[in-house]
Amino acid sequence: MPAIASSSRPPSLKPALAETLALLVLAVLPACATPTGASHPGRNLGLSRYGGPGLEVENEYSTALDSSSGVASRGGLDDQAWEEARRTETDRALATLWSVAGSTNTLGAEWEFRFWSEGGALTLLSLRRTETGESLLAPISRGAFLPRLSRELPSLLGNSPREVTLTLERQETGWSADLDTSSRKEPPAHARTVPSVRGGSSGATHQQVLDTARGIAGLMSVPRGGTTELVAEVSLEDARILGWELKDLDSSGDGPALSASEDAVNVMVAVLLPFTSGLGERTVSLSVQAEHRHGDARPRWRIEAAHVVEPPPLPAEVADLHEEYRRLHESILIEFQEQTREYAILAAGFTLEQIAYSIVGGIALKGAWVLIGKGAPTIVSVLSKGGKVAVRWLRNLLVRTPAADRELLLRLWMKAETQGLKALTEVEKQELRAVMGRMEKVLETPLDDSAKRQIWKWSREEYFSLYNPKLAEILGAEGMTYYQVHHICPMRFVHLFPKLDINGKANLTGIHKTVHESISSVWSSLGRASDKMSAKDVSRVIEIVNRHYRRWFDKVFDPKDLSALANAEQSALSEVAALKSLIP
């Protein structure tokens, strides 16, 4: 996705949304409003004991989407499902605001929340307390927390991909909210683009967050009458927590250390759980502070800030395919999580090219080279170069791979994509290495007819759409019927060149069918000798053909050249006959 300018407010905001943004300071209901939060008809959602103020945790419930309609846009969601998912995203965002800021009861306290908004999905980028406030106020109920924002937020966000900032201020009668949608930047790598119909978080994710919060809380001690500041970094992959580490711990005061209470665990859960709704590997930095006042039994912990750490620049080998991989990875997760697809069914829903994107991008980004092992040096060598060239090369290898091995590979990879590399058992890792080793041998095996037909189909599509669309435009629909795509190294011999990109730009040329027939006659003249040819022999024939026919490559054939074409054929046949006599 191209970078999005941040210098001005997008045109879509100008007049219609500008009127809506007159609600920037949203009126709130008085603190005596009903205490119940937003409900979801048809959903059985409960409250977590450690969820903080009203944080929702998904029970054993999964919403399956009807994929029979074949809807391809919005992640396969039809209009009704998309609207429901969009509303769920808004409810989840508001639950985040409430769980983090809802218990702040000091006048003038301010919070800032940044989200990436795209396609109806809201991905949390950061949150921070910008003002602590002064005098204490009476607590308010969940129902009194920004009720108009709950209704208006989907309209306020609009449809354009953008970063949005919500600033909340605690006032005497409740909260006010200011929404800034003018910031437009390139989307972060972990941002989602398809809204989720699932409310809350899975039980497994919540348990991981709870375990992590308790682990961090074990280090959260405060000297009696003193203060403590703690910074921790949590590593995530999709909705899974990979681990955490303490980055800084600073305490002041000489009194005996007081350990954190369960309330401190609640604080950590409330702030960390919303960050699990993201894509790929990332790191979240959490900053918390505590103070113990004389007379209090326990110190009071509060969150100060949390943000997704800016990742380093992408490796060169995945930079040109990262966007495709990210969206594909998101699609796989949606199919698996929202539609509860089994791995085999999940893999069947994607093309071989998409699967190749997933494997090449995933291996490069997740460092899964060790899983392939040393038994597939050619595969490792090509895929390590990354990029779309490696994707097409792997796709062509996949179509040559026996169905049983291909299905095994896709099943294993779907598990790695949806649950992480660590989810693979030792037996599955051995299976993955073994299948890659067998695929290495496929590279040295001649193509069967089925693989040839598919690769030929791809070659025509890619040559005229990617490599030479200008020629297709010149020829037009009728003229295209007389033109064919020639593999400079014929598919019959590609097993002699394991690293060759069969359908790469360097191996394809568009020619008139008359020229193609002439070239074919030159190769056919080899007869049975072609079965004994080495890679060196094939390269010499390729050089002969290219030298005599290159003048007609990638261009419109002039019928006046028929005599020259006949002479080229005779000269090429003569040279190939001489070469043929030298083949044992």
Secondary structure, DSSP 8 states (H G I E B T S, - for coil): ------SS--GGGTTHHHHHGGGSS-----TTS-------TT---EE-TTS-TT-EE--S-------TT---SGGG--HHHHHHHHHHHHHHHHHHHHHHHTT--BTT-EEEEEEEEETTEEEEEEEEEEE--SSB-----GGGSSHHHHHHHHHHH-SS-EEEEEEEEEETTEEEEEEE--------TT---S-----S--HHHHHHHHHHHHHHHTT-EEETT-EEEEEEEEEEETTEEEEEEEEEEEEE-SS-EEE--HHHHHHHHHHHGGGGSS-SEEEEEEEEEEE--TT-SS-EEEEEEEEE-------HHHHTTHHHHHHHHHHHHHHHHHS---HHHHHHTS-HHHHHHHHHHHHHHHTTHHHH-TT-HHHHHHHTT-HHHHHHHHHHHHHHS-HHHHHHHHHHHHHHHHH-GGGS-HHHHHHHHHHHHHHHHHTTS---HHHHHHHHHHHHHHIIIII-HHHHHHHHHHHHTTEEEEESS-GGGGGG-TT--TTSGGGEEEEEHHHHHHHHHHHHTTGGGGGG--HHHHHHHHHHHHHHHGGGTTS---GGGHHHHHHHHHHHHHHHHHHHTT--
